[in-house]
Amino acid sequence: MRKVLYIFGLLTDADVEWIARNGRRRILRDREILIREGRQVESIIFLLRGELRISAQAAGDIARIGVGEIVGEMSFVDSAPPAATVTATGECLALFIDKETVARKIDADPAFGCRFYRALAIFLADRLRGTGRRVDYGSANEPGGPGGTQLSDDALECVTGGRLGPGPMPLNPQPLPPG
């Protein structure tokens, strides 16, 4: 819950009220698929109760996430189809907010857009740092080193979008497709 509370802390009370009014709460059944790998996502989803499993065809289970996490946000930011499937593990409660509704709000209220994108950027940076801590960097003195948690090559490829190999990930992102 800490993450979503932190994100909501970056928004105004009016922003949070707007999200609550425009989102719809849903009870999710065990094994219900919220997001399918490779298929466009229509909502940003805030997990209010329960646990979700993240998996990919090439890597199997990647992670389990809990209350306060957000899914569907990456496809909102870059419009690319998701690289993983998100499935409820047990009964869950989630708030779904339609991406088009959020996009219209951002167009109508640029200040909301600035706050919303900043909150997403901080959330994604935190998630990336967490992923980095789980990767084996090859040193016994570093977190995740020998004997620590290590992602499989398939899971790492899924997380990095296929940019494996020595050296840092490229800093020259490709332009987003129009639309």
Helices and strands as residue ranges (DSSP letters): H 2-10, H 13-22, E 24-28, E 33-35, E 43-56, E 60-65, E 70-71, H 73-78, E 85-98, H 99-108, H 110-134, H 153-160
